[in-house]
Amino acid sequence: MEKDYQRVWDECLSFIKDNLAGKENEKAFNTWFEPIVPVNLEGSKLTIQVPSQFFYEWLEQNFAELLKNAIRLTLGPNACLQYSIVMDTSISNYPITTSIPSTGKQNIINRPTSVPGQSQSGNEFPNPFVIPGIQKVRIPSNLSSSYTLHNYVEGECNRLARAAGYAVAENPGKTAFNPLMLHGGVGLGKTHLANAIGLKTKEIHPEKTVLYVTSEQFMQQYMDAGRNNTTSDFVHFYEMIDVLIVDDIQFWANKAVRTQEAFFHIFNTLHQAGKQIIITSDKSPSELQGLETRLTSRLKWGLAAELLPPDVETRMNILRQKLANDGVEMPNEVIEYIAYNINTNVREMEGALVSLMAQSSLNHKEITIDLARQMVDKFVKSTNREVTIDYIQKVVCDYFNIPIDSIQSRTRKREIVQARQLTMYFAKKMTKSSLAIIGYQCGNKDHATVLHACKTVANLAETDKQFRYWIDELEKKFKE
């Protein structure tokens, strides 16, 4: 049948989806499997098309076993999978498709050495501003020595970005992550990670020239060069850089058209010469408005890695890391209080921690929960504080003196079931989370279980005085 390959792939997707249950894995399925297109079936060999070399490498590194099981279950024990990789040649408008068998190992695809508009002599792109006999000058990196990979705490929120950054530092300009674009909201660690990648690159490759510059600094330098008739020197300078880091590129939106044009040409020269480009922004390339279309197109060539708000465990680890760096000890309950109550961004959380340490030191006060509450309230007003499911679980478990992991467990002990039901009840009442999300975070339960728990708590509140007392006491704690 003509559509056999589509039917086979649909069966594979069904198996994959069944084995990727849960919120995070659902996101992984949408990100890494939905874009795949089946293109051919020959006997027991299925060919699928993926959008990029990086996409292929990520599948092979993280889902090779799952794909192998899916294809063999569908086509038999001798089945094999072949990749068709669409590659943007950067200059040509025509995609290049290369087929690679799935081996469980990374296969490297080289870009063609000849594309429209390029010299047919090879893939060397001579720099017209390099004059023979002039040596490369030593350029200060402009990096902050305090922003290292060592003190950049890893979590689910940043694992992909951190791993890609380390790969770039080990082999700048030679991975599929070029450009590497780090994007995310304010205070989530984009500048820290970009600096850390630069420092790690210099550590591994001391001969490389690494430069960190903000988008505003780059724009001001370009304007100064125009006024001084030194634009050629400006361009030549940036074309000598081996690893260029440009921070907060969103500031060019709807302005700085000529700056964008200059960066576009510098970007092309560096990329064609196999040099590394790292960009940070508060939005992904597809969401950036007001930038030149051809520039946003370039930003999509490599990897756009999103930095998400850290979960409560990562927030606590960040605070512990900062305290360790400063040589300060603090009660664990205070660390937990700050982490649970400030969940907007890392910068705000660290600001509260610094204020707390200053208040304790200058006024000779012991660091306690009460003092922490005073400091936190200056950063997050209690009336506007966002209550999260994590925070609700913490308050409920502390109140009943049970481990927080117990809510996630399958145990049917009465005290655990009641705590789980109360958590679901308050989560539905105090958060905007869906029933499915509440259930997932409370032991991977379905939405029907959450509804049943909420009804049970409401009924017990009317018939059981002890249960009503618990609800009242917990509500007071949420308002503290």
Salt bridges, closest charged atoms under 4 A:
ASP4 OD1 - ARG7 NH2 3.70
GLU11 OE2 - ARG7 NH1 3.16
GLU65 OE1 - LYS68 NZ 3.30
GLU154 OE2 - ARG159 NE 2.65
GLU154 OE1 - ARG162 NH1 3.67
GLU156 OE2 - ARG159 NH1 2.46
GLU203 OE2 - LYS200 NZ 3.26
GLU207 OE2 - HIS205 ND1 3.79
ASP224 OD1 - ARG227 NH2 2.25
ASP242 OD2 - LYS136 NZ 3.04
ASP282 OD2 - LYS283 NZ 3.66
GLU336 OE1 - LYS394 NZ 3.09
ASP370 OD1 - ARG373 NH1 2.96
ASP377 OD1 - ARG385 NH2 2.78
ASP398 OD2 - LYS394 NZ 2.21
ASP472 OD1 - ARG468 NH2 2.92
GLU473 OE2 - LYS476 NZ 3.31
GLU475 OE2 - LYS429 NZ 2.57
GLU480 OE1 - ARG373 NH2 3.79
